[in-house]
Structures are given as structure tokens and as C-alpha cells.
Amino acid sequence: MEEVETRLRDNNPPEIRITVDRLKSEGFSETEAKKYIVHVIVSETAWMNRKMEQFNLTRFIKNLNRLPADPEE
């Protein structure tokens, strides 16, 4: 959750704030929205570790846009 807070504060990437706002407009609480974003961060981190790749912003944003659905691999 700290990572989400930091990224929101730094607006990096701005799609995180956009996603929080979208999820809230869909009826989720801010806490729920942030938990969904944590799930995307964890998924991206796992992908990076499994595939020995660097952070993929395009994939990350794609998965944010899919929320509340699970991230794609």
C-alpha cells in the first residue's frame, strides 16, 4: 500500500490516480481501489522476476485499465 501512496503522491504514472478515480466512480471505496492497484503492482513485480525483465509501463497501464478484473500475464 505504501508503494501506491508514493506513486499517487508523485503522480507516477498518472494512470494510477486516474484508475483510483475511475474505480471510485464505479462504487469502490478508495481503500478498495488502492488494493486493486497493489494487486497490479504485485503482478508486474512477479512478471519481472519470472521473466527477468524490466518494468513494463505499457503492460502495467493495460492491467490498470482492466481493473477490477485480474491482471493479464
PDB file of N, H, CA, C and O in Angstrom:
ATOM      1  N   MET A   1       0.832  -1.186   0.000  1.00  0.00           N
ATOM      2  CA  MET A   1       0.000   0.000   0.000  1.00  0.00           C
ATOM      3  C   MET A   1       0.881   1.256   0.000  1.00  0.00           C
ATOM      4  O   MET A   1       0.516   2.279  -0.578  1.00  0.00           O
ATOM      5  N   GLU A   2       2.037   1.164   0.651  1.00  0.00           N
ATOM      6  H   GLU A   2       2.333   0.333   1.121  1.00  0.00           H
ATOM      7  CA  GLU A   2       2.956   2.301   0.685  1.00  0.00           C
ATOM      8  C   GLU A   2       3.400   2.681  -0.729  1.00  0.00           C
ATOM      9  O   GLU A   2       3.535   3.862  -1.051  1.00  0.00           O
ATOM     10  N   GLU A   3       3.625   1.666  -1.566  1.00  0.00           N
ATOM     11  H   GLU A   3       3.516   0.707  -1.304  1.00  0.00           H
ATOM     12  CA  GLU A   3       4.032   1.919  -2.947  1.00  0.00           C
ATOM     13  C   GLU A   3       2.939   2.687  -3.695  1.00  0.00           C
ATOM     14  O   GLU A   3       3.243   3.601  -4.461  1.00  0.00           O
ATOM     15  N   VAL A   4       1.689   2.330  -3.484  1.00  0.00           N
ATOM     16  H   VAL A   4       1.442   1.587  -2.861  1.00  0.00           H
ATOM     17  CA  VAL A   4       0.579   3.037  -4.128  1.00  0.00           C
ATOM     18  C   VAL A   4       0.540   4.480  -3.647  1.00  0.00           C
ATOM     19  O   VAL A   4       0.393   5.399  -4.453  1.00  0.00           O
ATOM     20  N   GLU A   5       0.670   4.685  -2.349  1.00  0.00           N
ATOM     21  H   GLU A   5       0.789   3.938  -1.695  1.00  0.00           H
ATOM     22  CA  GLU A   5       0.651   6.045  -1.793  1.00  0.00           C
ATOM     23  C   GLU A   5       1.776   6.895  -2.381  1.00  0.00           C
ATOM     24  O   GLU A   5       1.571   8.057  -2.731  1.00  0.00           O
ATOM     25  N   THR A   6       2.950   6.309  -2.483  1.00  0.00           N
ATOM     26  H   THR A   6       3.116   5.364  -2.199  1.00  0.00           H
ATOM     27  CA  THR A   6       4.094   7.031  -3.045  1.00  0.00           C
ATOM     28  C   THR A   6       3.840   7.394  -4.498  1.00  0.00           C
ATOM     29  O   THR A   6       4.092   8.524  -4.916  1.00  0.00           O
ATOM     30  N   ARG A   7       3.345   6.440  -5.263  1.00  0.00           N
ATOM     31  H   ARG A   7       3.141   5.521  -4.923  1.00  0.00           H
ATOM     32  CA  ARG A   7       3.081   6.691  -6.685  1.00  0.00           C
ATOM     33  C   ARG A   7       1.965   7.717  -6.870  1.00  0.00           C
ATOM     34  O   ARG A   7       2.016   8.523  -7.798  1.00  0.00           O
ATOM     35  N   LEU A   8       0.964   7.694  -6.001  1.00  0.00           N
ATOM     36  H   LEU A   8       0.922   7.039  -5.247  1.00  0.00           H
ATOM     37  CA  LEU A   8      -0.089   8.706  -6.069  1.00  0.00           C
ATOM     38  C   LEU A   8       0.474  10.088  -5.754  1.00  0.00           C
ATOM     39  O   LEU A   8       0.185  11.062  -6.449  1.00  0.00           O
ATOM     40  N   ARG A   9       1.269  10.160  -4.712  1.00  0.00           N
ATOM     41  H   ARG A   9       1.504   9.369  -4.147  1.00  0.00           H
ATOM     42  CA  ARG A   9       1.874  11.444  -4.321  1.00  0.00           C
ATOM     43  C   ARG A   9       2.743  12.005  -5.442  1.00  0.00           C
ATOM     44  O   ARG A   9       2.702  13.201  -5.733  1.00  0.00           O
ATOM     45  N   ASP A  10       3.531  11.128  -6.069  1.00  0.00           N
ATOM     46  H   ASP A  10       3.564  10.157  -5.832  1.00  0.00           H
ATOM     47  CA  ASP A  10       4.448  11.558  -7.125  1.00  0.00           C
ATOM     48  C   ASP A  10       3.780  11.640  -8.497  1.00  0.00           C
ATOM     49  O   ASP A  10       4.385  12.097  -9.467  1.00  0.00           O
ATOM     50  N   ASN A  11       2.520  11.187  -8.565  1.00  0.00           N
ATOM     51  H   ASN A  11       2.029  10.815  -7.777  1.00  0.00           H
ATOM     52  CA  ASN A  11       1.779  11.137  -9.829  1.00  0.00           C
ATOM     53  C   ASN A  11       2.568  10.373 -10.889  1.00  0.00           C
ATOM     54  O   ASN A  11       2.706  10.812 -12.031  1.00  0.00           O
ATOM     55  N   ASN A  12       3.084   9.208 -10.469  1.00  0.00           N
ATOM     56  H   ASN A  12       2.972   8.852  -9.541  1.00  0.00           H
ATOM     57  CA  ASN A  12       3.950   8.425 -11.341  1.00  0.00           C
ATOM     58  C   ASN A  12       3.556   6.951 -11.324  1.00  0.00           C
ATOM     59  O   ASN A  12       3.812   6.260 -10.338  1.00  0.00           O
ATOM     60  N   PRO A  13       2.963   6.479 -12.353  1.00  0.00           N
ATOM     61  CA  PRO A  13       2.432   7.187 -13.508  1.00  0.00           C
ATOM     62  C   PRO A  13       1.059   7.785 -13.175  1.00  0.00           C
ATOM     63  O   PRO A  13       0.388   7.327 -12.251  1.00  0.00           O
ATOM     64  N   PRO A  14       0.654   8.792 -13.921  1.00  0.00           N
ATOM     65  CA  PRO A  14      -0.638   9.435 -13.639  1.00  0.00           C
ATOM     66  C   PRO A  14      -1.829   8.494 -13.785  1.00  0.00           C
ATOM     67  O   PRO A  14      -2.899   8.766 -13.243  1.00  0.00           O
ATOM     68  N   GLU A  15      -1.659   7.411 -14.498  1.00  0.00           N
ATOM     69  H   GLU A  15      -0.789   7.190 -14.939  1.00  0.00           H
ATOM     70  CA  GLU A  15      -2.746   6.447 -14.683  1.00  0.00           C
ATOM     71  C   GLU A  15      -3.194   5.808 -13.367  1.00  0.00           C
ATOM     72  O   GLU A  15      -4.310   5.299 -13.271  1.00  0.00           O
ATOM     73  N   ILE A  16      -2.325   5.835 -12.357  1.00  0.00           N
ATOM     74  H   ILE A  16      -1.418   6.249 -12.435  1.00  0.00           H
ATOM     75  CA  ILE A  16      -2.736   5.288 -11.053  1.00  0.00           C
ATOM     76  C   ILE A  16      -3.836   6.157 -10.462  1.00  0.00           C
ATOM     77  O   ILE A  16      -4.846   5.632  -9.993  1.00  0.00           O
ATOM     78  N   ARG A  17      -3.662   7.469 -10.475  1.00  0.00           N
ATOM     79  H   ARG A  17      -2.841   7.895 -10.856  1.00  0.00           H
ATOM     80  CA  ARG A  17      -4.708   8.378  -9.956  1.00  0.00           C
ATOM     81  C   ARG A  17      -5.976   8.244 -10.796  1.00  0.00           C
ATOM     82  O   ARG A  17      -7.083   8.208 -10.260  1.00  0.00           O
ATOM     83  N   ILE A  18      -5.808   8.173 -12.100  1.00  0.00           N
ATOM     84  H   ILE A  18      -4.908   8.203 -12.535  1.00  0.00           H
ATOM     85  CA  ILE A  18      -6.960   8.017 -12.993  1.00  0.00           C
ATOM     86  C   ILE A  18      -7.724   6.739 -12.639  1.00  0.00           C
ATOM     87  O   ILE A  18      -8.955   6.729 -12.628  1.00  0.00           O
ATOM     88  N   THR A  19      -6.991   5.668 -12.351  1.00  0.00           N
ATOM     89  H   THR A  19      -5.991   5.676 -12.359  1.00  0.00           H
ATOM     90  CA  THR A  19      -7.620   4.393 -12.019  1.00  0.00           C
ATOM     91  C   THR A  19      -8.339   4.462 -10.674  1.00  0.00           C
ATOM     92  O   THR A  19      -9.450   3.950 -10.541  1.00  0.00           O
ATOM     93  N   VAL A  20      -7.723   5.081  -9.690  1.00  0.00           N
ATOM     94  H   VAL A  20      -6.820   5.497  -9.799  1.00  0.00           H
ATOM     95  CA  VAL A  20      -8.386   5.246  -8.389  1.00  0.00           C
ATOM     96  C   VAL A  20      -9.690   6.008  -8.578  1.00  0.00           C
ATOM     97  O   VAL A  20     -10.733   5.601  -8.066  1.00  0.00           O
ATOM     98  N   ASP A  21      -9.630   7.110  -9.310  1.00  0.00           N
ATOM     99  H   ASP A  21      -8.783   7.441  -9.726  1.00  0.00           H
ATOM    100  CA  ASP A  21     -10.831   7.920  -9.531  1.00  0.00           C
ATOM    101  C   ASP A  21     -11.903   7.130 -10.291  1.00  0.00           C
ATOM    102  O   ASP A  21     -13.088   7.227  -9.972  1.00  0.00           O
ATOM    103  N   ARG A  22     -11.490   6.358 -11.288  1.00  0.00           N
ATOM    104  H   ARG A  22     -10.528   6.280 -11.548  1.00  0.00           H
ATOM    105  CA  ARG A  22     -12.449   5.563 -12.066  1.00  0.00           C
ATOM    106  C   ARG A  22     -13.126   4.511 -11.183  1.00  0.00           C
ATOM    107  O   ARG A  22     -14.347   4.353 -11.205  1.00  0.00           O
ATOM    108  N   LEU A  23     -12.307   3.799 -10.408  1.00  0.00           N
ATOM    109  H   LEU A  23     -11.316   3.927 -10.390  1.00  0.00           H
ATOM    110  CA  LEU A  23     -12.870   2.762  -9.546  1.00  0.00           C
ATOM    111  C   LEU A  23     -13.815   3.362  -8.501  1.00  0.00           C
ATOM    112  O   LEU A  23     -14.852   2.775  -8.191  1.00  0.00           O
ATOM    113  N   LYS A  24     -13.462   4.518  -7.964  1.00  0.00           N
ATOM    114  H   LYS A  24     -12.620   4.995  -8.215  1.00  0.00           H
ATOM    115  CA  LYS A  24     -14.345   5.180  -7.003  1.00  0.00           C
ATOM    116  C   LYS A  24     -15.665   5.556  -7.665  1.00  0.00           C
ATOM    117  O   LYS A  24     -16.727   5.426  -7.056  1.00  0.00           O
ATOM    118  N   SER A  25     -15.600   6.023  -8.917  1.00  0.00           N
ATOM    119  H   SER A  25     -14.738   6.128  -9.412  1.00  0.00           H
ATOM    120  CA  SER A  25     -16.837   6.384  -9.622  1.00  0.00           C
ATOM    121  C   SER A  25     -17.692   5.158  -9.931  1.00  0.00           C
ATOM    122  O   SER A  25     -18.894   5.276 -10.169  1.00  0.00           O
ATOM    123  N   GLU A  26     -17.063   3.980  -9.927  1.00  0.00           N
ATOM    124  H   GLU A  26     -16.087   3.884  -9.734  1.00  0.00           H
ATOM    125  CA  GLU A  26     -17.786   2.721 -10.149  1.00  0.00           C
ATOM    126  C   GLU A  26     -18.313   2.128  -8.846  1.00  0.00           C
ATOM    127  O   GLU A  26     -18.903   1.048  -8.845  1.00  0.00           O
ATOM    128  N   GLY A  27     -18.100   2.834  -7.739  1.00  0.00           N
ATOM    129  H   GLY A  27     -17.621   3.711  -7.739  1.00  0.00           H
ATOM    130  CA  GLY A  27     -18.676   2.400  -6.470  1.00  0.00           C
ATOM    131  C   GLY A  27     -17.715   1.766  -5.480  1.00  0.00           C
ATOM    132  O   GLY A  27     -18.129   1.368  -4.391  1.00  0.00           O
ATOM    133  N   PHE A  28     -16.447   1.666  -5.834  1.00  0.00           N
ATOM    134  H   PHE A  28     -16.111   1.989  -6.719  1.00  0.00           H
ATOM    135  CA  PHE A  28     -15.458   1.115  -4.914  1.00  0.00           C
ATOM    136  C   PHE A  28     -14.967   2.219  -3.981  1.00  0.00           C
ATOM    137  O   PHE A  28     -14.915   3.389  -4.359  1.00  0.00           O
ATOM    138  N   SER A  29     -14.609   1.832  -2.764  1.00  0.00           N
ATOM    139  H   SER A  29     -14.652   0.882  -2.457  1.00  0.00           H
ATOM    140  CA  SER A  29     -14.016   2.803  -1.845  1.00  0.00           C
ATOM    141  C   SER A  29     -12.583   3.094  -2.288  1.00  0.00           C
ATOM    142  O   SER A  29     -12.011   2.352  -3.086  1.00  0.00           O
ATOM    143  N   GLU A  30     -12.015   4.169  -1.769  1.00  0.00           N
ATOM    144  H   GLU A  30     -12.480   4.772  -1.120  1.00  0.00           H
ATOM    145  CA  GLU A  30     -10.626   4.488  -2.103  1.00  0.00           C
ATOM    146  C   GLU A  30      -9.695   3.373  -1.644  1.00  0.00           C
ATOM    147  O   GLU A  30      -8.743   3.030  -2.346  1.00  0.00           O
ATOM    148  N   THR A  31      -9.958   2.811  -0.485  1.00  0.00           N
ATOM    149  H   THR A  31     -10.731   3.089   0.086  1.00  0.00           H
ATOM    150  CA  THR A  31      -9.135   1.708   0.020  1.00  0.00           C
ATOM    151  C   THR A  31      -9.227   0.495  -0.900  1.00  0.00           C
ATOM    152  O   THR A  31      -8.212  -0.132  -1.205  1.00  0.00           O
ATOM    153  N   GLU A  32     -10.436   0.164  -1.342  1.00  0.00           N
ATOM    154  H   GLU A  32     -11.260   0.674  -1.094  1.00  0.00           H
ATOM    155  CA  GLU A  32     -10.595  -0.962  -2.269  1.00  0.00           C
ATOM    156  C   GLU A  32      -9.847  -0.698  -3.573  1.00  0.00           C
ATOM    157  O   GLU A  32      -9.175  -1.585  -4.100  1.00  0.00           O
ATOM    158  N   ALA A  33      -9.966   0.515  -4.086  1.00  0.00           N
ATOM    159  H   ALA A  33     -10.512   1.235  -3.658  1.00  0.00           H
ATOM    160  CA  ALA A  33      -9.280   0.868  -5.337  1.00  0.00           C
ATOM    161  C   ALA A  33      -7.774   0.708  -5.185  1.00  0.00           C
ATOM    162  O   ALA A  33      -7.107   0.180  -6.075  1.00  0.00           O
ATOM    163  N   LYS A  34      -7.249   1.157  -4.077  1.00  0.00           N
ATOM    164  H   LYS A  34      -7.791   1.586  -3.354  1.00  0.00           H
ATOM    165  CA  LYS A  34      -5.810   1.042  -3.837  1.00  0.00           C
ATOM    166  C   LYS A  34      -5.388  -0.422  -3.714  1.00  0.00           C
ATOM    167  O   LYS A  34      -4.308  -0.796  -4.172  1.00  0.00           O
ATOM    168  N   LYS A  35      -6.223  -1.241  -3.106  1.00  0.00           N
ATOM    169  H   LYS A  35      -7.100  -0.938  -2.734  1.00  0.00           H
ATOM    170  CA  LYS A  35      -5.905  -2.672  -3.005  1.00  0.00           C
ATOM    171  C   LYS A  35      -5.844  -3.321  -4.386  1.00  0.00           C
ATOM    172  O   LYS A  35      -4.987  -4.169  -4.634  1.00  0.00           O
ATOM    173  N   TYR A  36      -6.739  -2.931  -5.276  1.00  0.00           N
ATOM    174  H   TYR A  36      -7.435  -2.242  -5.075  1.00  0.00           H
ATOM    175  CA  TYR A  36      -6.681  -3.438  -6.643  1.00  0.00           C
ATOM    176  C   TYR A  36      -5.372  -3.025  -7.315  1.00  0.00           C
ATOM    177  O   TYR A  36      -4.763  -3.816  -8.036  1.00  0.00           O
ATOM    178  N   ILE A  37      -4.945  -1.796  -7.081  1.00  0.00           N
ATOM    179  H   ILE A  37      -5.439  -1.154  -6.496  1.00  0.00           H
ATOM    180  CA  ILE A  37      -3.699  -1.320  -7.682  1.00  0.00           C
ATOM    181  C   ILE A  37      -2.501  -2.063  -7.105  1.00  0.00           C
ATOM    182  O   ILE A  37      -1.554  -2.370  -7.830  1.00  0.00           O
ATOM    183  N   VAL A  38      -2.534  -2.354  -5.814  1.00  0.00           N
ATOM    184  H   VAL A  38      -3.303  -2.104  -5.225  1.00  0.00           H
ATOM    185  CA  VAL A  38      -1.479  -3.173  -5.210  1.00  0.00           C
ATOM    186  C   VAL A  38      -1.386  -4.506  -5.939  1.00  0.00           C
ATOM    187  O   VAL A  38      -0.290  -5.000  -6.199  1.00  0.00           O
ATOM    188  N   HIS A  39      -2.529  -5.084  -6.266  1.00  0.00           N
ATOM    189  H   HIS A  39      -3.420  -4.683  -6.055  1.00  0.00           H
ATOM    190  CA  HIS A  39      -2.548  -6.362  -6.980  1.00  0.00           C
ATOM    191  C   HIS A  39      -1.833  -6.240  -8.330  1.00  0.00           C
ATOM    192  O   HIS A  39      -1.097  -7.145  -8.723  1.00  0.00           O
ATOM    193  N   VAL A  40      -2.043  -5.135  -9.035  1.00  0.00           N
ATOM    194  H   VAL A  40      -2.641  -4.399  -8.715  1.00  0.00           H
ATOM    195  CA  VAL A  40      -1.366  -4.918 -10.326  1.00  0.00           C
ATOM    196  C   VAL A  40       0.136  -4.744 -10.114  1.00  0.00           C
ATOM    197  O   VAL A  40       0.931  -5.272 -10.893  1.00  0.00           O
ATOM    198  N   ILE A  41       0.534  -4.018  -9.081  1.00  0.00           N
ATOM    199  H   ILE A  41      -0.112  -3.589  -8.448  1.00  0.00           H
ATOM    200  CA  ILE A  41       1.958  -3.825  -8.793  1.00  0.00           C
ATOM    201  C   ILE A  41       2.612  -5.165  -8.473  1.00  0.00           C
ATOM    202  O   ILE A  41       3.699  -5.462  -8.970  1.00  0.00           O
ATOM    203  N   VAL A  42       1.956  -5.968  -7.648  1.00  0.00           N
ATOM    204  H   VAL A  42       1.074  -5.727  -7.245  1.00  0.00           H
ATOM    205  CA  VAL A  42       2.496  -7.283  -7.299  1.00  0.00           C
ATOM    206  C   VAL A  42       2.598  -8.163  -8.546  1.00  0.00           C
ATOM    207  O   VAL A  42       3.588  -8.870  -8.734  1.00  0.00           O
ATOM    208  N   SER A  43       1.584  -8.114  -9.382  1.00  0.00           N
ATOM    209  H   SER A  43       0.780  -7.540  -9.229  1.00  0.00           H
ATOM    210  CA  SER A  43       1.596  -8.905 -10.608  1.00  0.00           C
ATOM    211  C   SER A  43       2.749  -8.493 -11.523  1.00  0.00           C
ATOM    212  O   SER A  43       3.436  -9.349 -12.080  1.00  0.00           O
ATOM    213  N   GLU A  44       2.962  -7.189 -11.678  1.00  0.00           N
ATOM    214  H   GLU A  44       2.404  -6.494 -11.226  1.00  0.00           H
ATOM    215  CA  GLU A  44       4.054  -6.702 -12.526  1.00  0.00           C
ATOM    216  C   GLU A  44       5.402  -7.102 -11.935  1.00  0.00           C
ATOM    217  O   GLU A  44       6.308  -7.493 -12.670  1.00  0.00           O
ATOM    218  N   THR A  45       5.541  -7.010 -10.620  1.00  0.00           N
ATOM    219  H   THR A  45       4.804  -6.693 -10.023  1.00  0.00           H
ATOM    220  CA  THR A  45       6.790  -7.393  -9.969  1.00  0.00           C
ATOM    221  C   THR A  45       7.062  -8.883 -10.165  1.00  0.00           C
ATOM    222  O   THR A  45       8.194  -9.284 -10.436  1.00  0.00           O
ATOM    223  N   ALA A  46       6.020  -9.696 -10.028  1.00  0.00           N
ATOM    224  H   ALA A  46       5.100  -9.371  -9.808  1.00  0.00           H
ATOM    225  CA  ALA A  46       6.183 -11.142 -10.230  1.00  0.00           C
ATOM    226  C   ALA A  46       6.587 -11.428 -11.675  1.00  0.00           C
ATOM    227  O   ALA A  46       7.461 -12.258 -11.928  1.00  0.00           O
ATOM    228  N   TRP A  47       5.951 -10.740 -12.615  1.00  0.00           N
ATOM    229  H   TRP A  47       5.242 -10.066 -12.409  1.00  0.00           H
ATOM    230  CA  TRP A  47       6.286 -10.919 -14.033  1.00  0.00           C
ATOM    231  C   TRP A  47       7.764 -10.576 -14.261  1.00  0.00           C
ATOM    232  O   TRP A  47       8.483 -11.319 -14.930  1.00  0.00           O
ATOM    233  N   MET A  48       8.204  -9.455 -13.706  1.00  0.00           N
ATOM    234  H   MET A  48       7.620  -8.852 -13.163  1.00  0.00           H
ATOM    235  CA  MET A  48       9.598  -9.020 -13.875  1.00  0.00           C
ATOM    236  C   MET A  48      10.552 -10.077 -13.322  1.00  0.00           C
ATOM    237  O   MET A  48      11.561 -10.398 -13.949  1.00  0.00           O
ATOM    238  N   ASN A  49      10.234 -10.607 -12.161  1.00  0.00           N
ATOM    239  H   ASN A  49       9.414 -10.346 -11.651  1.00  0.00           H
ATOM    240  CA  ASN A  49      11.101 -11.606 -11.533  1.00  0.00           C
ATOM    241  C   ASN A  49      11.118 -12.921 -12.302  1.00  0.00           C
ATOM    242  O   ASN A  49      12.170 -13.538 -12.466  1.00  0.00           O
ATOM    243  N   ARG A  50       9.947 -13.347 -12.772  1.00  0.00           N
ATOM    244  H   ARG A  50       9.092 -12.846 -12.639  1.00  0.00           H
ATOM    245  CA  ARG A  50       9.855 -14.604 -13.508  1.00  0.00           C
ATOM    246  C   ARG A  50      10.566 -14.542 -14.850  1.00  0.00           C
ATOM    247  O   ARG A  50      11.259 -15.481 -15.243  1.00  0.00           O
ATOM    248  N   LYS A  51      10.389 -13.434 -15.545  1.00  0.00           N
ATOM    249  H   LYS A  51       9.827 -12.672 -15.226  1.00  0.00           H
ATOM    250  CA  LYS A  51      10.921 -13.312 -16.901  1.00  0.00           C
ATOM    251  C   LYS A  51      12.251 -12.558 -16.962  1.00  0.00           C
ATOM    252  O   LYS A  51      12.823 -12.376 -18.037  1.00  0.00           O
ATOM    253  N   MET A  52      12.732 -12.125 -15.802  1.00  0.00           N
ATOM    254  H   MET A  52      12.267 -12.273 -14.929  1.00  0.00           H
ATOM    255  CA  MET A  52      13.984 -11.350 -15.734  1.00  0.00           C
ATOM    256  C   MET A  52      13.925 -10.144 -16.676  1.00  0.00           C
ATOM    257  O   MET A  52      14.867  -9.868 -17.419  1.00  0.00           O
ATOM    258  N   GLU A  53      12.796  -9.435 -16.625  1.00  0.00           N
ATOM    259  H   GLU A  53      12.030  -9.660 -16.021  1.00  0.00           H
ATOM    260  CA  GLU A  53      12.574  -8.246 -17.446  1.00  0.00           C
ATOM    261  C   GLU A  53      12.531  -7.012 -16.565  1.00  0.00           C
ATOM    262  O   GLU A  53      12.405  -7.100 -15.344  1.00  0.00           O
ATOM    263  N   GLN A  54      12.638  -5.864 -17.208  1.00  0.00           N
ATOM    264  H   GLN A  54      12.740  -5.792 -18.201  1.00  0.00           H
ATOM    265  CA  GLN A  54      12.459  -4.601 -16.513  1.00  0.00           C
ATOM    266  C   GLN A  54      10.972  -4.264 -16.467  1.00  0.00           C
ATOM    267  O   GLN A  54      10.157  -4.872 -17.161  1.00  0.00           O
ATOM    268  N   PHE A  55      10.645  -3.297 -15.646  1.00  0.00           N
ATOM    269  H   PHE A  55      11.307  -2.803 -15.082  1.00  0.00           H
ATOM    270  CA  PHE A  55       9.277  -2.803 -15.524  1.00  0.00           C
ATOM    271  C   PHE A  55       8.738  -2.438 -16.903  1.00  0.00           C
ATOM    272  O   PHE A  55       9.409  -1.757 -17.678  1.00  0.00           O
ATOM    273  N   ASN A  56       7.518  -2.895 -17.205  1.00  0.00           N
ATOM    274  H   ASN A  56       6.973  -3.448 -16.575  1.00  0.00           H
ATOM    275  CA  ASN A  56       6.896  -2.640 -18.499  1.00  0.00           C
ATOM    276  C   ASN A  56       5.697  -1.725 -18.275  1.00  0.00           C
ATOM    277  O   ASN A  56       4.628  -2.180 -17.868  1.00  0.00           O
ATOM    278  N   LEU A  57       5.880  -0.434 -18.543  1.00  0.00           N
ATOM    279  H   LEU A  57       6.749  -0.064 -18.874  1.00  0.00           H
ATOM    280  CA  LEU A  57       4.834   0.558 -18.290  1.00  0.00           C
ATOM    281  C   LEU A  57       3.591   0.274 -19.121  1.00  0.00           C
ATOM    282  O   LEU A  57       2.475   0.439 -18.629  1.00  0.00           O
ATOM    283  N   THR A  58       3.758  -0.146 -20.353  1.00  0.00           N
ATOM    284  H   THR A  58       4.665  -0.280 -20.753  1.00  0.00           H
ATOM    285  CA  THR A  58       2.613  -0.429 -21.217  1.00  0.00           C
ATOM    286  C   THR A  58       1.761  -1.548 -20.635  1.00  0.00           C
ATOM    287  O   THR A  58       0.538  -1.423 -20.576  1.00  0.00           O
ATOM    288  N   ARG A  59       2.382  -2.628 -20.209  1.00  0.00           N
ATOM    289  H   ARG A  59       3.375  -2.730 -20.257  1.00  0.00           H
ATOM    290  CA  ARG A  59       1.655  -3.749 -19.602  1.00  0.00           C
ATOM    291  C   ARG A  59       1.000  -3.306 -18.289  1.00  0.00           C
ATOM    292  O   ARG A  59      -0.140  -3.670 -18.000  1.00  0.00           O
ATOM    293  N   PHE A  60       1.727  -2.524 -17.508  1.00  0.00           N
ATOM    294  H   PHE A  60       2.653  -2.228 -17.742  1.00  0.00           H
ATOM    295  CA  PHE A  60       1.226  -2.035 -16.226  1.00  0.00           C
ATOM    296  C   PHE A  60      -0.050  -1.216 -16.428  1.00  0.00           C
ATOM    297  O   PHE A  60      -1.044  -1.437 -15.736  1.00  0.00           O
ATOM    298  N   ILE A  61      -0.028  -0.281 -17.364  1.00  0.00           N
ATOM    299  H   ILE A  61       0.780  -0.101 -17.926  1.00  0.00           H
ATOM    300  CA  ILE A  61      -1.198   0.561 -17.632  1.00  0.00           C
ATOM    301  C   ILE A  61      -2.345  -0.274 -18.184  1.00  0.00           C
ATOM    302  O   ILE A  61      -3.502  -0.057 -17.825  1.00  0.00           O
ATOM    303  N   LYS A  62      -2.034  -1.216 -19.045  1.00  0.00           N
ATOM    304  H   LYS A  62      -1.094  -1.393 -19.337  1.00  0.00           H
ATOM    305  CA  LYS A  62      -3.062  -2.110 -19.586  1.00  0.00           C
ATOM    306  C   LYS A  62      -3.776  -2.830 -18.444  1.00  0.00           C
ATOM    307  O   LYS A  62      -5.001  -2.954 -18.452  1.00  0.00           O
ATOM    308  N   ASN A  63      -3.015  -3.301 -17.470  1.00  0.00           N
ATOM    309  H   ASN A  63      -2.020  -3.201 -17.463  1.00  0.00           H
ATOM    310  CA  ASN A  63      -3.608  -4.003 -16.343  1.00  0.00           C
ATOM    311  C   ASN A  63      -4.375  -3.066 -15.414  1.00  0.00           C
ATOM    312  O   ASN A  63      -5.379  -3.469 -14.826  1.00  0.00           O
ATOM    313  N   LEU A  64      -3.920  -1.831 -15.274  1.00  0.00           N
ATOM    314  H   LEU A  64      -3.105  -1.503 -15.752  1.00  0.00           H
ATOM    315  CA  LEU A  64      -4.701  -0.850 -14.517  1.00  0.00           C
ATOM    316  C   LEU A  64      -6.053  -0.642 -15.186  1.00  0.00           C
ATOM    317  O   LEU A  64      -7.084  -0.577 -14.517  1.00  0.00           O
ATOM    318  N   ASN A  65      -6.039  -0.540 -16.504  1.00  0.00           N
ATOM    319  H   ASN A  65      -5.201  -0.593 -17.047  1.00  0.00           H
ATOM    320  CA  ASN A  65      -7.276  -0.306 -17.246  1.00  0.00           C
ATOM    321  C   ASN A  65      -8.247  -1.479 -17.157  1.00  0.00           C
ATOM    322  O   ASN A  65      -9.453  -1.304 -17.337  1.00  0.00           O
ATOM    323  N   ARG A  66      -7.727  -2.670 -16.879  1.00  0.00           N
ATOM    324  H   ARG A  66      -6.748  -2.812 -16.733  1.00  0.00           H
ATOM    325  CA  ARG A  66      -8.567  -3.865 -16.750  1.00  0.00           C
ATOM    326  C   ARG A  66      -9.268  -3.940 -15.389  1.00  0.00           C
ATOM    327  O   ARG A  66     -10.268  -4.645 -15.253  1.00  0.00           O
ATOM    328  N   LEU A  67      -8.769  -3.241 -14.403  1.00  0.00           N
ATOM    329  H   LEU A  67      -7.957  -2.668 -14.513  1.00  0.00           H
ATOM    330  CA  LEU A  67      -9.341  -3.337 -13.062  1.00  0.00           C
ATOM    331  C   LEU A  67     -10.816  -2.994 -13.090  1.00  0.00           C
ATOM    332  O   LEU A  67     -11.219  -2.070 -13.797  1.00  0.00           O
ATOM    333  N   PRO A  68     -11.635  -3.719 -12.335  1.00  0.00           N
ATOM    334  CA  PRO A  68     -11.293  -4.621 -11.248  1.00  0.00           C
ATOM    335  C   PRO A  68     -10.993  -6.062 -11.684  1.00  0.00           C
ATOM    336  O   PRO A  68     -10.841  -6.933 -10.827  1.00  0.00           O
ATOM    337  N   ALA A  69     -10.907  -6.332 -12.980  1.00  0.00           N
ATOM    338  H   ALA A  69     -11.031  -5.625 -13.676  1.00  0.00           H
ATOM    339  CA  ALA A  69     -10.543  -7.678 -13.433  1.00  0.00           C
ATOM    340  C   ALA A  69      -9.080  -7.960 -13.081  1.00  0.00           C
ATOM    341  O   ALA A  69      -8.275  -7.041 -12.933  1.00  0.00           O
ATOM    342  N   ASP A  70      -8.761  -9.225 -12.953  1.00  0.00           N
ATOM    343  H   ASP A  70      -9.415  -9.971 -13.073  1.00  0.00           H
ATOM    344  CA  ASP A  70      -7.388  -9.619 -12.646  1.00  0.00           C
ATOM    345  C   ASP A  70      -6.431  -9.201 -13.761  1.00  0.00           C
ATOM    346  O   ASP A  70      -6.817  -9.142 -14.928  1.00  0.00           O
ATOM    347  N   PRO A  71      -5.179  -8.911 -13.393  1.00  0.00           N
ATOM    348  CA  PRO A  71      -4.178  -8.564 -14.411  1.00  0.00           C
ATOM    349  C   PRO A  71      -3.933  -9.717 -15.371  1.00  0.00           C
ATOM    350  O   PRO A  71      -3.978 -10.886 -14.989  1.00  0.00           O
ATOM    351  N   GLU A  72      -3.674  -9.366 -16.618  1.00  0.00           N
ATOM    352  H   GLU A  72      -3.637  -8.416 -16.929  1.00  0.00           H
ATOM    353  CA  GLU A  72      -3.272 -10.369 -17.596  1.00  0.00           C
ATOM    354  C   GLU A  72      -1.788 -10.595 -17.474  1.00  0.00           C
ATOM    355  O   GLU A  72      -1.055  -9.730 -16.996  1.00  0.00           O
ATOM    356  N   GLU A  73      -1.349 -11.749 -17.902  1.00  0.00           N
ATOM    357  H   GLU A  73      -1.945 -12.452 -18.290  1.00  0.00           H
ATOM    358  CA  GLU A  73       0.092 -12.039 -17.887  1.00  0.00           C
ATOM    359  C   GLU A  73       0.639 -11.901 -19.265  1.00  0.00           C
ATOM    360  O   GLU A  73       1.835 -12.101 -19.477  1.00  0.00           O
TER     361      GLU A  73
END
